[in-house]
Amino acid sequence: MLAVLSDIHGNIEALDAVLADLAGRSVSAVYCLGDLVGYGPDPVACLERAKEWELVLLGNHDQAAMFDPDGFAPSAERAIFWTRAVLESCGRSDMWDFHSERPRSHREGDFLFVHGSPRNPTNEYVFPEDVFNQQKMDRLGALLDRYCFCGHTHVPGVFVEPEVAGGQWQFFSPEERHHFWRFDGRKAIVNVGSVGQPRDGDRRASYVIVDGWDVHFHRVEYDWRTTRDKIYAIPELDNFLGDRLDDGR
């Protein structure tokens, strides 16, 4: 079985809770779809954990920490500059090396792993409401051989192609499918949600386990108040970034 996580965003409390949850399951590998850093107060600790995993992709916040944030909101931009300063001052050149070596996508049999989308692996969002943009979804589907796992939006769920030509793509939240999806031959994009900053109204950390053709969505409680208070204590991180952990938004 394979664990797939994404969007940790410097939240070590959430990440350690997920790893503790995984320790009780028969997981053979951990794949991360990017955004280890950004927003949260513990980028170095999260990078330390990630160095032990079988696959870690480059997310847009990871890329911004190495270069310059492009199109970021002011609070996200300030968080990235703070994150960069922390990484530069920690005296760990291996952290920069690890970041710079991250691939943008990974193919494995029928599975494609990206941070954003099949069209733009690092930066393109695929939101639930995009199922009403048939041109966009058809273009993304044309780039898929079969199945894709992504993050980036922090909203878990499954996009599945129409059963008949000319039909409309569908999006299913994990709750609609009893936190389970079985690949059935139709092209599908699975968003695994966010470990460190969920935005679907559920503040619990989100990740998936892949067992053959079966995908199981999991949510894990963590000590979000500790993370929030760490954010409050860092002037460069907006309090809003801590407040939203409670709301799951």
C-alpha positions as CSV (number, residue, x, y, z in Angstrom):
1,M,0.0,0.0,0.0
2,L,1.1,3.5,-0.8
3,A,0.5,6.7,1.2
4,V,0.1,9.9,-0.8
5,L,0.2,13.2,1.0
6,S,0.5,16.8,-0.1
7,D,0.6,20.5,1.1
8,I,2.2,20.1,4.5
9,H,3.2,23.8,4.6
10,G,5.5,23.7,7.5
11,N,3.0,22.2,9.9
12,I,5.0,19.6,11.8
13,E,2.1,18.9,14.3
14,A,-0.1,17.8,11.4
15,L,2.6,15.9,9.7
16,D,3.7,14.0,12.8
17,A,0.0,13.1,13.5
18,V,-0.3,11.7,9.9
19,L,3.0,9.8,10.2
20,A,1.8,8.3,13.5
21,D,-1.4,7.2,11.8
22,L,0.5,5.6,9.0
23,A,2.7,3.7,11.5
24,G,-0.4,1.6,12.4
25,R,-1.0,0.7,8.7
26,S,0.7,-1.6,6.3
27,V,2.2,1.2,4.1
28,S,5.2,0.3,2.0
29,A,6.0,3.8,0.7
30,V,5.2,7.5,1.3
31,Y,4.8,9.8,-1.7
32,C,4.5,13.6,-1.2
33,L,3.1,15.8,-3.9
34,G,4.9,19.0,-2.8
35,D,4.6,22.1,-0.8
36,L,6.5,21.0,2.2
37,V,7.0,24.6,3.2
38,G,5.1,27.9,3.1
39,Y,2.6,29.3,5.6
40,G,3.7,27.2,8.6
41,P,6.3,27.7,11.3
42,D,8.4,24.5,11.0
43,P,9.8,24.2,7.5
44,V,13.1,22.6,8.6
45,A,11.5,19.9,10.6
46,C,9.1,19.0,7.8
47,L,12.0,18.8,5.3
48,E,13.8,16.5,7.7
49,R,10.9,14.1,7.7
50,A,10.5,14.3,3.9
51,K,14.1,13.3,3.2
52,E,13.1,9.7,4.4
53,W,10.3,9.3,1.9
54,E,10.4,7.4,-1.4
55,L,9.1,10.3,-3.5
56,V,8.8,14.1,-2.9
57,L,7.7,16.4,-5.7
58,L,8.3,20.1,-6.1
59,G,5.3,22.3,-5.1
60,N,4.8,26.0,-6.0
61,H,5.7,27.1,-2.5
62,D,8.8,24.9,-2.5
63,Q,9.8,26.5,-5.8
64,A,9.1,30.0,-4.5
65,A,11.3,29.4,-1.5
66,M,14.2,28.8,-3.8
67,F,13.5,31.6,-6.3
68,D,10.8,34.3,-6.1
69,P,7.1,34.0,-5.4
70,D,5.1,34.7,-8.5
71,G,1.4,35.7,-8.1
72,F,1.4,35.1,-4.3
73,A,-1.0,36.9,-2.0
74,P,0.8,39.3,0.4
75,S,0.5,37.0,3.4
76,A,1.8,34.0,1.4
77,E,4.7,36.1,0.0
78,R,5.8,37.2,3.4
79,A,5.6,33.6,4.7
80,I,7.8,32.5,1.8
81,F,10.4,35.2,2.4
82,W,10.5,34.2,6.1
83,T,10.8,30.5,5.2
84,R,13.7,31.3,2.9
85,A,15.4,33.2,5.7
86,V,15.0,30.3,8.1
87,L,16.4,27.8,5.5
88,E,19.3,30.1,4.8
89,S,20.1,30.6,8.5
90,C,19.8,27.0,9.6
91,G,23.3,26.1,8.3
92,R,22.0,23.1,6.3
93,S,23.1,23.2,2.7
94,D,21.6,19.7,2.3
95,M,18.1,21.3,2.7
96,W,18.7,23.5,-0.4
97,D,20.2,20.5,-2.3
98,F,17.1,18.4,-1.4
99,H,14.8,21.1,-2.5
100,S,16.6,21.7,-5.8
101,E,16.6,18.1,-6.8
102,R,12.8,17.6,-6.5
103,P,11.1,16.4,-9.7
104,R,7.9,18.2,-10.9
105,S,6.1,15.0,-11.8
106,H,6.4,11.2,-11.6
107,R,4.9,8.4,-13.7
108,E,4.5,4.9,-12.3
109,G,2.5,2.5,-14.4
110,D,-1.1,3.9,-14.8
111,F,-0.4,6.6,-12.2
112,L,0.8,10.1,-12.7
113,F,1.8,12.2,-9.7
114,V,1.9,16.0,-9.8
115,H,1.4,18.9,-7.4
116,G,-0.9,21.0,-9.6
117,S,-2.3,19.4,-12.8
118,P,-1.3,17.2,-15.7
119,R,-1.0,20.3,-17.8
120,N,1.1,22.4,-15.4
121,P,2.5,20.0,-12.7
122,T,3.6,22.8,-10.3
123,N,1.2,25.7,-10.6
124,E,-2.2,24.9,-12.1
125,Y,-5.2,24.5,-9.8
126,V,-8.0,22.0,-10.5
127,F,-10.9,23.1,-8.3
128,P,-14.2,21.1,-7.9
129,E,-16.1,23.8,-9.8
130,D,-13.8,23.2,-12.8
131,V,-16.1,20.3,-13.8
132,F,-18.4,23.1,-15.3
133,N,-15.5,24.2,-17.5
134,Q,-15.7,21.4,-20.0
135,Q,-12.9,22.7,-22.2
136,K,-10.4,22.7,-19.3
137,M,-11.4,19.3,-18.1
138,D,-11.3,17.8,-21.5
139,R,-7.8,19.2,-22.1
140,L,-6.6,17.8,-18.8
141,G,-8.1,14.5,-19.6
142,A,-6.4,14.4,-23.0
143,L,-3.1,14.7,-21.2
144,L,-3.8,11.7,-18.9
145,D,-2.9,8.1,-19.8
146,R,-5.2,6.9,-17.0
147,Y,-5.0,8.1,-13.4
148,C,-3.5,11.2,-11.7
149,F,-2.9,12.2,-8.1
150,C,-2.5,15.9,-7.2
151,G,-2.8,18.4,-4.4
152,H,-2.4,22.2,-4.5
153,T,-6.1,23.2,-3.9
154,H,-6.1,21.7,-0.4
155,V,-9.6,20.2,-1.2
156,P,-9.7,16.4,-1.4
157,G,-11.9,14.5,-3.9
158,V,-12.1,12.7,-7.2
159,F,-12.6,14.1,-10.7
160,V,-13.8,11.4,-13.1
161,E,-14.3,11.6,-16.9
162,P,-17.8,11.1,-18.4
163,E,-19.0,7.7,-19.2
164,V,-20.1,8.8,-22.7
165,A,-18.3,11.0,-25.2
166,G,-19.4,14.6,-24.9
167,G,-20.6,14.2,-21.3
168,Q,-19.4,16.3,-18.3
169,W,-16.7,15.4,-15.9
170,Q,-17.9,14.8,-12.3
171,F,-16.4,15.7,-8.9
172,F,-17.0,13.6,-5.8
173,S,-16.0,14.7,-2.3
174,P,-14.7,11.9,-0.1
175,E,-17.9,12.1,2.0
176,E,-20.1,11.4,-1.1
177,R,-18.2,8.2,-1.7
178,H,-17.8,7.0,1.9
179,H,-14.1,8.1,1.8
180,F,-13.4,5.5,-0.8
181,W,-12.8,5.4,-4.6
182,R,-12.1,2.4,-6.9
183,F,-10.5,3.1,-10.2
184,D,-12.8,1.6,-12.8
185,G,-11.0,2.3,-16.1
186,R,-12.3,5.8,-16.6
187,K,-9.7,8.5,-16.4
188,A,-9.6,10.1,-13.0
189,I,-7.8,12.8,-11.0
190,V,-7.6,12.3,-7.3
191,N,-6.9,15.3,-5.1
192,V,-5.4,14.0,-1.8
193,G,-6.1,17.2,0.1
194,S,-3.7,18.9,2.5
195,V,-1.9,17.7,5.6
196,G,-1.0,21.1,7.0
197,Q,-3.8,23.5,5.9
198,P,-7.1,21.8,4.8
199,R,-9.6,24.1,3.0
200,D,-12.7,21.9,2.7
201,G,-14.2,23.0,6.1
202,D,-12.6,20.1,8.0
203,R,-9.5,21.1,10.0
204,R,-8.2,17.5,10.2
205,A,-5.1,16.6,8.2
206,S,-6.0,14.8,4.9
207,Y,-4.1,12.1,3.0
208,V,-4.9,9.0,1.0
209,I,-3.8,5.4,0.9
210,V,-3.7,3.6,-2.5
211,D,-4.1,-0.2,-2.4
212,G,-4.1,-1.6,-5.9
213,W,-7.0,0.2,-7.6
214,D,-8.6,1.3,-4.4
215,V,-8.1,4.8,-2.9
216,H,-9.0,5.4,0.8
217,F,-9.3,9.0,2.1
218,H,-8.2,9.5,5.7
219,R,-8.5,12.4,8.1
220,V,-6.3,12.8,11.2
221,E,-6.8,15.0,14.3
222,Y,-3.8,17.0,15.4
223,D,-2.9,19.7,17.8
224,W,-3.7,22.7,15.6
225,R,-3.6,25.1,18.5
226,T,0.1,24.5,19.0
227,T,0.7,25.3,15.3
228,R,-1.5,28.3,15.5
229,D,0.3,29.7,18.6
230,K,3.7,29.2,16.9
231,I,2.4,31.2,13.9
232,Y,1.1,34.0,16.3
233,A,4.6,34.2,17.8
234,I,6.3,34.9,14.4
235,P,5.8,38.5,13.3
236,E,6.4,37.6,9.6
237,L,3.6,35.1,9.6
238,D,0.1,36.6,9.5
239,N,-2.2,35.6,12.3
240,F,-4.7,34.7,9.7
241,L,-2.5,31.7,8.7
242,G,-3.0,30.4,12.2
243,D,-6.7,31.3,12.5
244,R,-7.7,29.4,9.4
245,L,-6.3,26.1,10.8
246,D,-9.4,26.1,13.1
247,D,-11.8,26.8,10.3
248,G,-10.3,24.4,7.8
249,R,-10.5,27.2,5.2
